[in-house]
Amino acid sequence: MPEPTKKEENEVPAPAPPPEEWSLGESPVGEEQDKQNANSQLSILFVEKPQGGTVKVGENITFIAKVKAEDLLRKPTVKWFKGKWMDLASKAGKHLQLKETFERHSRVYTFEMQIIKAKENYAGNYRCEVTYKDKFDSCSFDLEVHESTGTTPNIDIRSAFKRSGEGQDDAGELDFSGLLKRREVKQQEEEPEVDVWELLKNAKPSEYEKIAFQYGITDLRGMLKRLKRMRRVEKKSAAFAKILDPAYQVDKGGRVRFMVELADPKLEVKWYKNGQEIRPSTKYIFEHKGCQRILFINNCQMTDDSEYYVTAGDEKCSTELFVREPPIMVTKQLEDTTAYCGERVELECEVSEDDANVKWFKNGEEIIPGPKSRYRIRVEGKKHFLIIEGATKADSAEYSVMTTGGQSSAKLTVDLKPLKILTPLTDQTVNLGKEICLKCEISENITGKWTKNGLPVQESDRLKVVHKGRIHKLVIANALIEDEGDYVFAPDAYNVTLPAKVRVIDPPKIILDGLDADNTVTVIAGNKLRLEIPISGEPPPKAIWSRADKAIMEGSGRIRAESYPDSSTLVIDVAERDDSGVYHINLKNEAGEAHASIKIKVVDLPDPPVAPTVTEVGDDWCIMKWEPPAYDGGSPILGYFIERKKKQSSRWMRLNFDLCKETTFEPKKMIEGVAYEVRIFAVNAIGISKPSMPSRPFVPLAVTSPPTLLAVDSVTDTTVTMKWRPPDQIGAAGLDGYVLEYCFEGSDNWLPANKDLIDKTKFTITDLPTDSKIFVRVKAINAAGASEPKYYSQPILVKEIIEPPKIRIPRHLKQTYIRRVGEAVNLVIPFQGKPRPELTWKKDGVEIDKNQINIRNSETDTIIFIRKAERSHSGKYDLQVKVDKFVETASIDIQIVDRPGPPQSVKIEDVWGENVALTWTPPKDDGNAAITGYTIQKADKKSMEWFTVIEHYHRTNATITELVIGNEYYFRVFSENMCGLSEDATMTKESAVIAKDGKIYKNPVYEDFDFSEAPMFTQPLVNTYAIAGYNATLNCSVRGNPKPKITWMKNKVVIVDDPRYRMFSNQGVCTLEIRKPSPYDGGTYCCKAVNDLGTVEIECKLEVKVIYQGVDTPGQPVFLEGQQQSLHNKDF
């Protein structure tokens, strides 16, 4: 048979016109051809369409369709049809295969329909349809099947064109009988043998279908093709008077006779089989009877089924021989068999032929032996055996054998061997955490299943199932309470179970994990306590509560116990102070006992403290003390709240919102002269106590604060003068005066310096011995008494103090002091020194003439004054300050400036074209200041109107250009210093004539300058720190021509249409503004400039800092200190 993969052999690139006999197909040829052409033009999904083709009987052919999947999200749906409606998906089998593949690189689906061992009835019109969502595409094509011979055998038409039945060798062939009109088949009585070919030859074409259906012919197309060939008018042969029949039929092992009659007996005859000449033998016998030529074939076999023809001269005639195999009979029937599980079973039968083809069935399903099959078939001549190795109960069934001529069946019964229990399972009681081992032994080495409480047991790391021969074990490590239950072992295939009951016991345990380390439970007085203690134990233990050897009963009562399966609860409905104490819980079961003690502490509000005592009073404050309460409520005192009120008021005011930990407190911000009372609240973890009794009334009234800034004003040999400032706080009692006191060094006796109160803040202590040392203090006095004294920090020596002189030259006088002529000069030079120093002024080493310069001296400074300065006042002024033998000097430079004089001379050096070269000499008088420049003017001789040509010119020569041709010019030059231009100018003596004879003016030729320039950053970006919440800017400057395009990037990502950023570019200065940045705005920013000549980038780093102020607890900012911060730039 040809290989299914040989597609090139039968594939046809383009559809060919169908032959005439195809007109009996499902649709007219022309209509199908038009559909195919339309499909080729309107194709939506097909990339390659299936093409019609031709195949010989018995060969294979493949049709291919391809669909492009570029725009498809899932696989398209493809259907193959024969005719108009018959779906071929239901006909797939050994003669029809449908395949599909997908090429990922080209994204093309390939769909194939392969027809294997084609038959004549497979010919016809086919259609391929592809569907994807709302898209649809269809293509029609034709299949033509040619016979290998051109003659029709003379055989039984009903057997030749009848469909094969189920269970035959050709089962699974394509069956297109569904295309015929379905009619009810009626049973007919047996009729005498009828030659159907004769009926068809003599019938009308409209009666063909009726005759075929009446005589059981379902391959209508093949019958019609063969009938057409039979109707062909044979040409009269010149060599043969009588030719061979179209076909012959013989049974296997029989004898067949072929006979032809020649028109000329002298012609030589040759016989051929499938194109090979037949030689005489015992099988092939030739006879000659006159004009008859006869061929006998003895003992016909299936290999003799072929085409035969005979030649006489140049002519030949042919026929077909059909060899029919006789049916194979079952000569020895199958017998019913009984076996045990695991045994080898053989089923035997005998047939009429050696090595015959038989089929075995189990309960009507064919048994197909193979390497993985449990069934094995052995053939010994006519005997056939079905062998089952290791039979199981699943092999119990009805087995049958079928041949072409008969069948036989028998029942196989597989039973189990009797099972004996050698060691049964036993009930077990184990402690929690121990190993559980269930063991049993049975008589057979078979598997089984373990169940617990009716559910299968699943193996795990802790649970293992062991099977060794006839012994079965279930081992559970570290037994848990959940492992308790009813276990059953059930051997496979037997209706036998081995039960065992497992109990897991556990000594009682009291779980106190939820309590404190000392097992203390605290409850607030008046609240309900429900103390639930988890317990464990198997079986559940009994719990007994007790206190002071007195059991607490279950049931009703303010204090009672409650029991639950996994806990025991102590209930106190309304807790009282007397309920505090130690409570005991005892657990007991058959596995043991457990004891525990729990301390219950009932806490309450503390008692109120006793009335506080005010120990000290100030102007707006007082100091109060108190004792802790006698009972703290069973919980430590956490602190106190203090309240106060005016004596005449009933409204108390809380003074502290944070607990006061001490037993002293200083209330403040009271009004002087008003009577107050205070009281105390004690606070523990439970709450606030009742208030204490109020304290005795008290009135705030206090002395002033000490005087301030006590200093020594002056010291002589017998007196000391002190000065001070008034107190910072005077209070409601006011200030009556001051008392100044002193004492000698080494003595504690303070002597008053003034007998009566003084109002002034300065006083001189007199009659002091020379070279003595005294300490000084001062007090402020009011109605409340004397304030705290203010002490001078060190002893004072009663002796005149010599202070070396120091001159304090102002900063602006450390440089040359410059003034214009006529302006006033007024210089103040401070100095220090005691006693009063002697001052001496000199100018350039000579005493100053006081008639021209006024000098005024005081104890702390000296003033030099000049009403109208003149240039003669310029010079170096020396000041000398002398105290005793100490001398201090200083110098001041004074410069009086005026306008300079004009240049000494101005000359015309050269005249050419429109240009004049001038030179001049500096002025004799520079105005006592440096010459800063010159101003040059020109005047036409005709008008003598002066025009400025050059200003602020520093050189002493210049070239005057662009003069008018034909004019005559004079020039003059002004000198300039810091005071301005000179009052007069020096003019040239000669004039400059700009000649015009023979002058041809030519416009200068300049080369165009190329201003193109690649981008270049003239000012780079700098790394920047920013404050979160305040706008930050990044600046740089760039140059380039043509104007470069500016792009800003953050972390290599271009900033586009982001409202948090604003970008500016003005006169080459590029600015990126970041609005209210946050920490995640930090990163690397880049500015990129691009024009036609190049690209340049520059980047910087931005770090955004968040400043917190006033943090109460770590990690919790109270407010952001951003309002007083400014943005700073700094290089990293």
Buried (B, 14 or more C-beta within 10 A) or exposed (E): EBEBEEBEEBBBEEBEEBEEBBEBBBBEBEEBBEBBEEBEEEBEBBBBBBBBBBBBBBBBBBBBBBBBBEEBEEEBEBBBBBBEEBEBEEBBEEBBBBEEEEEEEEEBBBBBBBBBBBBBBBBBBBBBBBBBEEEEBBBBBBBBBBBEBEBBBBBBBBEBBBBEEEEEEEEBBBBBEEBEEEEEEEEEEEEEEEEBBEBBEEBEEEEBBEBBBBBBBBBBBBBBBBBEEBEEEEEEBEBBBBBBBBBBBBEBEBEBEBBBBBBEEEBEBEBBBEEEEBEEEEBBBBEEEEBBBBBBBBEBEEEBBBBBBBBBBEBBBBBBBBBBBEEBBBBEBBEEBEBEBBEEBEBBBBBBBEEBEBBBBBEEEEBEEEEEEBBEBEBEEBBBBBBBEEBBEEBBBBBBBBBBBBBBBBEBEBEBBEBEBEEEBEEBEBEBEBEBEBBBBBEBEBEBBBBBEEEEBEEEEEBEBEEEEBBBBBBBBEBEEEBBBEBBBBBEBBEBEBEBEBBBBBBBBBEBEEBEEEBEBBBBBEEEBEBBBBBBBBEBBEBBBBBEEEEBEBEEEEBBBBBEEEBBBBBBEEBEEEBBEEBBBBBBBEBBEBEBEBBBBBBBBBBBBBBBEBEEBBBBBBBBBBEBBEEBBBBEBBBBBBBBBBEEEEEBEEBEEEEBEEBEBEBEEBEBEBEBBBBBBBBBEBBBBEBBEBBEEBBBBBBBBBBBEBEBEEBBEBEBBBBBEBBEBBBBBEBEBBBBBBBBEEEEEBEEBBEEEBEEBEBBBEEBEEEBBBBBBBBBBBEBEBBBBBEBEEBBBBBEEEEBBBBEBEEEBEEEBBBBBEEEBEBEBEBBBBEEBEBBBBBEEEEBEEEEBEBEBEEEBBEBEBEEBEBEBBBEBBBBBBBBEBBBEBEBBBBBBBBBBBBEEBBBEEBEEBBBBBBBEEBEEBBBBEBBBBBBBBBBEEEEEBEEBBEEBEEBEBEBEEBEEEBBBBBBBBBBBBBBBBEBBBBBEEBBBBEEEEEEEEEEEEEEEEEEBBBEBEBEBBBBBBBBBBEBBBBBBBBBBEEBEBBBBBEEEEBEEEEEBEBEBEEBEBBBBBEEBEEEBBBEBBBBBBBEEEEBEBBBBBBBEEEEEEEEEEEEBEEBBBEEBEEEBEEE
